[in-house]
Amino acid sequence: MSAKRYFKKELPWVLFLVPALLVYSIVVIIPTISTLVYSFTDYNGFSSAFHLVGGKNYLQVFQNKDAVNSITNSLIYGITVPVLVTALAIPLALVLNSNLKTRNVLRAVFFFPSVISTLFLGYIWKFILSSSSTGLINSLRIHAGKEILLLLADQKMAMPLLILITVWASVGWHACIYIANLQTISPDYYEAATLDGASKWQQFKSITLPMLTPAMSSSILLLLTGNLKAYDLPYALTSGGPGTATTMITQTIIEEGVTSNRVGYASAMSFLFLIVIAVLTISVNTFIARREKKLYE
């Protein structure tokens, strides 16, 4: 086929892609390139006159303890939540996929937290876990004659509580992903395994878990990318406090870029964290893809 005929044949498909490519360019590609360019400047977001500063902004990120702390917090939060949600969602999915009479009610109960706005959830739990006497838990403790707990005001407890709330809000929705995958597994596998004398644990380890790999891939990647760039729930719950115990990189970027008008510095921070997210996502995706490949070999 000549180049002219090939181009004529493929042109309609290319034209269909143009609107999507245009939107993607405006929303993703152009802002990403702009961020990279601004990261090498002292741009403040207002003045059209700005200067190249080379890698100065990137050096400042590593020299700034608050920036390093916020990146560390985001990594701890973004990695711990997917691990805990996966560890809880799979057993929950197995229970909710069983022959329980109340399974539909239980599915709705566990799924419900994921329907509520994340920001609203943050404010609800802030009221429940408030360190003041007006907080729900502390109010009950006062009536019981017990002392007030710091809870979210405790630097050692704030991050674990934030992770716990995020897991609680996420586990039901991700259990639904696993339930959908469980329902595609043929019962013949389990019948054959039972005839061979395999125990329930052996069936789970050799049949259920490997067959859940596609769902695990989707769930973990959604959790990883979503929680690494989390802003709304941590900010609504603790505003980054106490101190900087729960300050995420997204909050630091907004504060530096919008509040302090240091767009160049915030852009450098954004681009560095983009690289971190890309490396983690590609690594996890590669690992899961290898597991999926082994499944079908």
Secondary structure by P-SEA (a helix, b strand, c coil): ccaaaaaaaaaaaaaaaaaaaaaaaaccaaaaaaaaaaccccccccccbbbbbcaaaaaaaaacaaaaaaaaaaaaaaaaaaaaaaacaaaaaaaaaccccaaaaaaaaaaccccccaaaaaaaaaaaaccccccaaaaaaaaacbbbbccccccccaaaaaaaaaaaacaaaaaaaaaaaaaaccaaaaaaaaaacccaaaaaaccccccaaaaaaaaaaaaaaaaaaccaaaaaccccccccccccaaaaaaaacccccaaaaaaaaaaaaaaaaaaaaaaaaaaaaaaaaaaac
